[in-house]
């Protein structure tokens, strides 16, 4: 299955994203999500294609080692370009979904940024 967009981090970060690795490039989208490849334009499959009218503020936490790093950056830029309240918090050298590891220093930094983000709304 081909992605609609082919972002560099999906291949460049395969060896550094120990949680997703190359699986992002080989997922069986039809089996997992019940769609065909051309349906990857559906916003439920590819959030960057979504309509963010009236969306609540969006905080994105991502590591530069994740395979979907570029996806996160592109989504942030789209939200910003559309005038939405958004923040992109980038940590270095961590796997996909690092924020689930609550005792890590980097997770605590991201959570602190998130708390500041929501308290300033």
C-alpha positions in Angstrom: 0.0 0.0 0.0 1.4 3.4 -1.0 0.9 6.4 1.2 -0.6 9.5 -0.5 2.4 11.4 0.6 5.9 9.9 0.9 7.6 11.8 3.7 11.4 11.3 4.2 11.2 10.3 7.9 9.1 7.2 7.0 12.3 5.7 5.6 15.1 7.7 7.1 13.9 6.9 10.7 13.2 3.2 10.2 16.4 2.3 12.1 15.8 4.8 15.0 12.1 4.2 15.6 12.2 1.0 17.6 8.5 1.0 18.2 7.2 1.3 14.6 10.4 0.7 12.6 9.5 -0.1 9.0 6.0 -1.3 9.9 4.5 2.0 8.9 5.6 1.3 5.3 4.2 -2.3 5.3 1.0 -2.1 7.2 -2.0 -3.9 5.7 -4.3 -0.9 5.7 -7.2 -2.8 4.3 -7.0 -5.4 7.1 -6.3 -2.9 9.9 -8.7 -0.1 8.8 -11.0 -1.7 6.3 -9.9 0.5 3.4 -8.2 0.3 0.0 -5.1 2.3 -0.7 -6.9 5.0 -2.6 -9.0 5.6 0.5 -5.9 6.9 2.3 -7.1 10.3 1.2 -9.9 9.8 3.8 -9.3 12.1 6.8 -10.0 9.3 9.2 -7.0 7.5 7.6 -4.8 10.5 7.0 -5.6 13.3 9.5 -3.7 15.9 7.4 -6.6 15.7 4.9 -9.1 16.5 7.6 -11.3 19.6 8.0 -10.2 21.3 11.2 -12.9 24.0 11.2 -13.8 24.7 14.8 -11.2 22.3 16.1 -10.0 22.7 19.7 -6.4 23.7 20.2 -4.0 21.0 19.1 -0.7 20.0 20.8 1.6 17.7 19.0 4.4 15.9 20.8 6.8 14.0 18.5 10.4 12.8 18.4 12.7 13.4 15.6 13.5 9.7 15.6 9.9 8.6 14.8 9.0 7.4 11.3 5.9 9.7 11.3 8.0 12.7 12.3 7.4 14.5 9.0 3.7 13.7 9.2 3.5 15.5 12.6 5.4 18.5 11.2 3.2 18.7 8.1 0.0 18.5 10.3 1.3 21.2 12.6 2.1 23.5 9.6 -1.3 22.9 8.1 -3.0 23.8 11.4 -0.9 26.9 11.8 -1.4 28.0 8.1 -5.2 27.7 8.7 -4.9 29.9 11.8 -5.6 27.2 14.4 -4.1 27.4 17.9 -1.4 24.7 17.8 2.0 23.8 19.2 4.6 21.3 18.0 6.9 19.9 20.8 9.8 18.0 19.3 12.0 15.8 21.5 15.2 14.2 20.3 16.1 10.5 20.0 12.9 8.8 21.2 10.6 6.2 19.8 7.0 6.6 18.5 4.6 7.4 21.4 7.3 8.1 23.9 4.8 10.2 25.9 3.3 6.9 27.3 6.5 6.4 29.3 5.7 8.9 32.1 8.9 8.6 34.1 11.2 9.7 31.3 12.6 13.2 31.5 11.7 14.0 27.9 8.1 12.9 28.6 7.9 15.1 31.6 9.2 18.0 29.5 6.6 17.4 26.9 3.8 17.1 29.5 5.0 20.4 31.1 4.8 22.1 27.7 1.4 20.6 27.1 0.1 21.9 30.5 1.4 25.4 29.7 -0.3 25.2 26.3 -3.7 24.3 27.7 -3.4 26.7 30.6 -2.8 29.6 28.2 -5.9 28.9 26.2 
